[in-house]
Amino acid sequence: QLLGFLGYASYMNDDTKAAEKYYQKIFAIDSNNKAANQYLATLKSSQSPEEAQSFLRRLINLQPGKASNYRSIANFFQRKNQKDSALLYYNRAYQLSPNDYKNATGLANILIDDKKYSLADSIIESGLSKDSLNIAYLKLRILSAYEAKDYQSALAPGERLLRLDEPALSSFTQLALSYYNSKMYNDCIRVCEYMRARGLAVESIYYYEAKSQAKLKNYGESNELLQTCLSIAISKNAELYYYNLGENFEALKQFKVSVSQYDTAR
């Protein structure tokens, strides 16, 4: 018990070496001590993942009904890109505790990665039916719809996430592109401007806002945004931006400028 107090105090004080030493002593006395196995699994997760897995497996044997142990070992397999094993353990964690959003989102995420979108959506929608503003569920619902090219289904969860004012760069980028691909150009511009106002803009956001402005025949605004793209572009994308500038100037019947942009693109 004294070693346990010392281990916990060291852990809470961010003295991981001391914490590991005390929990190793506990483990040497009693290899079935749950706290020792739990903390050693956590402490070794970065530097010795194989050792950490052995402690988690021991915990699963000691506590076969505890979902978090299965989820933790699933995380290891996912980081090692061993998808089948990760799926097996996430599925078990979800079966044991389906109302824990960490189990549900862990399973749904790996199903999306495996392109099993309808299965993932059923898990996510079940979670959202209980908590419609859960950020983790909303992000995954947007991701699943976007990856499945079901752009319309990304819009409602995306708007909910916007109202929560969550700084979700990937999700809002997927939302903006979903509006663009749905030919809802004003909404695409609105999301892009929201991101720019919050410092979340990346190259692709300026580009799709520029494309949306061009679709609405606002070529001046589009050109300004494309020039911004060029100022931050990595070289492989610059050609695309010059080509779009050429298209805009051609639509404005400024043919000499248009040809110049096309030449630069080439």
Buried (B, 14 or more C-beta within 10 A) or exposed (E): EEBBEBBBEBBEEEBBEBBBBBBBBBBEEEEEBBBBBBBBBBBBBEEEBEBBBBBBBBBBEBBEEBBBBBBBBBBBBBEEEEEEBBBBBBBBBBEBBBEBBBBBBBBBBBBBBBEBBEBBBEBBBBBBEEEEEBBBBBBBBBBBBBBBEEBEBBBEBBBBBBEEEBEBBEBBBBBBBBBBBBEBBEBBBBBBBBBBEEEBBEBBBBBBBBBBBBBEEBBEBBBBBBEBBBEEBEEEBBEBBBBBBBBBBBEBEBEEBBEBBBEBBE
